[in-house]
Amino acid sequence: MCRYLQKLLSGHGHQVENFSAGKALLNALAAADEVQGLLLLDVKMPDIDGLEVLQQVRDQYPQLAVVMMTGHGTIESAVSAMKLGAYDYLTKPFPQERLLALVERCLERNQLREENRTLKQELRERIYPGAIIINSAAFRKVYNMALRVAGTNSNALITGESGTGKELIAGTLHYHGSRSQRLFLAINCAALAETLLESQLFGHVKGAFTGADRAQKGLLDEADSGTLFLDEIGELSPGLQAKLLRVLENGEFLPVGATRPKQTNVRFIAATNKDLEAEVRAGRFRKDLFYRLNVVTLNLPPLRERPEDIEPMVQHFLQLAAQKVGRTVSGLTPEALRALKSYHWPGNVRELQNIIERGAILCNSGIIDLEALPIRFAAPNGGADAALLTSFSLRDAEQAQISRTLHQTGWNKSKAAGLLGVTRKTLDKKIRDFDLSPANTGPAA
């Protein structure tokens, strides 16, 4: 049988290795650097029963697909094999066509599982990059605390200004904890209307409201046994605060339009740039919900308090920006780097990343200089130029920024509008208001 299978499968392009006994197989698996592919395993073997070998293989090498072969065809052995985790079974004698089809199907399954694993890893890296850039003691302290909290199932509250990396720390709590193999889902509580947010969180049944033509699971259902990140929790309405409190107290929630509650086991991580204690004192946020969420508080320092992190972040964002815009960008001029280091960064890390991407688009010769940075970076070290800039009226500063961006983009209005963060229609109106043209825009404009 071994010789027959080797000849048949080799003839169809497969690499085949034979073992005449169970112990020889287990020894070979133990010595292998990598175990993958498909195992065709006979129920009857001279030393160890095939089902016992199957049990050991499934315990030690769960990624290895196993197809059992039996000459007896008993229902009992087939059922036992499937219960132990066999992918399928064959009854001898079996047609070549059935064996080959089963092998192909099994190997395709292996490939799909590997692709699925890779996609999940890519998604995880997108949400939670593997390497967090930390040079400053201030952020290192918060990160180390997050690693300690990650090993628990306690809820956590992350505070800090917008753009400081709250979702990144939430990812740290999830991916370094016991729930790392389950889903990490996030929702911005400030981005949705109350009714839509309720449906997104709790789900709804068919006919719950106009347009609900089918039932839909909510994030509380989807994130069961995983983690739910509630960004901008301070924007939650009083009604939704009460409903969320019920989930935190007993794991029970009611989908919109449903009459029977459902259960969920979710770890909650909330984030806000508001002072929730002040919101509690003002009566805008429930005290009981605050204490349920605030088991551990992680307060992220703003970027201006961690200047040591700016330069390594710049290098990291340079690589990302170069890939995104399809250009080779080797670095920044010393003047541009000094300007970034002396800036106060009201938008924090998110603003820094956007500035670097903008610079990668506008720079010449693959080097980001002051010309490729927004006008507010033109005189970072004070002096007469800085005094001139601070004496600008708001209208003058706006005109200068639009003029400079149009010049840098070669009057590509769509690109300029994107960099300025306005619509093309708004940019056209500003061009008319300021009477701008290619002739009167330039580096000094």
KAHU-V770724 format. One record per backbone hydrogen bond with DSSP energy under -0.5 kcal/mol. NH is the residue of the N-H (numbers start at 0). CO is the residue of the C=O. If there is no record, write none. Layout:
# KAHU-V770724
nh->NH co->CO
nh->NH co->CO
This chain:
# KAHU-V770724
nh->4 co->0
nh->5 co->1
nh->6 co->2
nh->7 co->3
nh->8 co->4
nh->9 co->5
nh->10 co->6
nh->11 co->8
nh->12 co->9
nh->13 co->8
nh->15 co->13
nh->24 co->20
nh->25 co->21
nh->26 co->22
nh->27 co->23
nh->28 co->24
nh->29 co->25
nh->30 co->26
nh->31 co->27
nh->31 co->28
nh->35 co->33
nh->38 co->64
nh->39 co->37
nh->40 co->38
nh->40 co->66
nh->42 co->68
nh->44 co->42
nh->49 co->42
nh->51 co->48
nh->52 co->48
nh->53 co->49
nh->54 co->50
nh->55 co->51
nh->56 co->52
nh->57 co->53
nh->58 co->54
nh->59 co->55
nh->60 co->56
nh->63 co->60
nh->64 co->36
nh->64 co->62
nh->66 co->38
nh->67 co->87
nh->68 co->40
nh->69 co->89
nh->77 co->73
nh->78 co->74
nh->79 co->75
nh->80 co->76
nh->81 co->77
nh->82 co->78
nh->83 co->79
nh->84 co->81
nh->85 co->80
nh->86 co->65
nh->87 co->65
nh->89 co->67
nh->91 co->69
nh->91 co->89
nh->98 co->94
nh->99 co->95
nh->100 co->96
nh->101 co->97
nh->102 co->98
nh->103 co->99
nh->104 co->100
nh->105 co->101
nh->106 co->102
nh->107 co->103
nh->108 co->104
nh->109 co->105
nh->110 co->106
nh->111 co->107
nh->112 co->108
nh->113 co->109
nh->114 co->110
nh->115 co->111
nh->116 co->112
nh->117 co->113
nh->118 co->114
nh->119 co->115
nh->120 co->116
nh->121 co->117
nh->122 co->118
nh->123 co->119
nh->124 co->120
nh->125 co->121
nh->126 co->122
nh->127 co->123
nh->131 co->129
nh->132 co->130
nh->133 co->131
nh->139 co->135
nh->140 co->136
nh->141 co->137
nh->142 co->138
nh->143 co->139
nh->144 co->140
nh->145 co->141
nh->146 co->142
nh->147 co->143
nh->148 co->144
nh->149 co->145
nh->150 co->146
nh->150 co->147
nh->151 co->148
nh->155 co->267
nh->156 co->295
nh->157 co->269
nh->158 co->156
nh->158 co->297
nh->159 co->271
nh->163 co->160
nh->168 co->164
nh->169 co->165
nh->170 co->166
nh->171 co->167
nh->172 co->168
nh->173 co->169
nh->174 co->170
nh->175 co->171
nh->176 co->173
nh->179 co->176
nh->181 co->178
nh->184 co->182
nh->184 co->226
nh->186 co->228
nh->188 co->186
nh->188 co->230
nh->190 co->187
nh->196 co->192
nh->197 co->193
nh->198 co->194
nh->199 co->195
nh->200 co->196
nh->201 co->197
nh->202 co->198
nh->203 co->215
nh->204 co->255
nh->206 co->211
nh->207 co->204
nh->211 co->208
nh->212 co->210
nh->215 co->203
nh->218 co->199
nh->219 co->200
nh->220 co->217
nh->221 co->217
nh->222 co->218
nh->223 co->220
nh->224 co->264
nh->225 co->222
nh->226 co->182
nh->227 co->266
nh->228 co->184
nh->228 co->226
nh->229 co->227
nh->229 co->268
nh->230 co->186
nh->230 co->228
nh->232 co->229
nh->232 co->270
nh->234 co->231
nh->235 co->232
nh->240 co->236
nh->241 co->237
nh->242 co->238
nh->243 co->239
nh->244 co->240
nh->245 co->241
nh->246 co->242
nh->247 co->243
nh->248 co->244
nh->249 co->245
nh->250 co->246
nh->251 co->245
nh->252 co->261
nh->254 co->252
nh->255 co->202
nh->257 co->254
nh->261 co->252
nh->263 co->250
nh->265 co->263
nh->266 co->225
nh->267 co->265
nh->268 co->227
nh->269 co->155
nh->270 co->229
nh->271 co->157
nh->275 co->273
nh->278 co->274
nh->279 co->275
nh->280 co->276
nh->281 co->277
nh->282 co->279
nh->283 co->278
nh->284 co->278
nh->289 co->285
nh->290 co->286
nh->291 co->287
nh->292 co->288
nh->293 co->289
nh->294 co->292
nh->295 co->154
nh->295 co->292
nh->297 co->156
nh->298 co->296
nh->299 co->158
nh->299 co->297
nh->304 co->301
nh->305 co->302
nh->308 co->305
nh->309 co->306
nh->310 co->306
nh->311 co->307
nh->312 co->308
nh->313 co->309
nh->314 co->310
nh->315 co->311
nh->316 co->312
nh->317 co->313
nh->318 co->314
nh->319 co->315
nh->320 co->316
nh->321 co->317
nh->322 co->318
nh->323 co->319
nh->324 co->320
nh->325 co->321
nh->326 co->321
nh->328 co->326
nh->329 co->327
nh->329 co->365
nh->330 co->365
nh->332 co->367
nh->336 co->332
nh->337 co->333
nh->338 co->334
nh->339 co->335
nh->340 co->336
nh->341 co->337
nh->342 co->338
nh->342 co->339
nh->347 co->344
nh->348 co->162
nh->349 co->162
nh->349 co->346
nh->350 co->346
nh->351 co->347
nh->352 co->348
nh->353 co->349
nh->354 co->350
nh->355 co->351
nh->356 co->352
nh->357 co->353
nh->358 co->354
nh->359 co->355
nh->360 co->356
nh->361 co->357
nh->362 co->358
nh->363 co->366
nh->366 co->363
nh->367 co->330
nh->368 co->366
nh->371 co->368
nh->372 co->369
nh->376 co->373
nh->377 co->374
nh->379 co->376
nh->381 co->378
nh->385 co->381
nh->386 co->382
nh->387 co->383
nh->388 co->384
nh->389 co->385
nh->390 co->386
nh->391 co->388
nh->396 co->392
nh->397 co->393
nh->398 co->394
nh->399 co->395
nh->400 co->396
nh->401 co->397
nh->402 co->398
nh->403 co->399
nh->404 co->400
nh->405 co->401
nh->406 co->402
nh->407 co->403
nh->408 co->404
nh->409 co->406
nh->410 co->405
nh->411 co->408
nh->412 co->410
nh->415 co->411
nh->416 co->412
nh->417 co->413
nh->418 co->414
nh->419 co->415
nh->420 co->416
nh->421 co->416
nh->426 co->422
nh->427 co->423
nh->428 co->424
nh->429 co->425
nh->430 co->426
nh->431 co->427
nh->432 co->428
nh->433 co->429
nh->434 co->430
nh->434 co->431
nh->435 co->430
nh->439 co->436
nh->440 co->437
nh->444 co->441
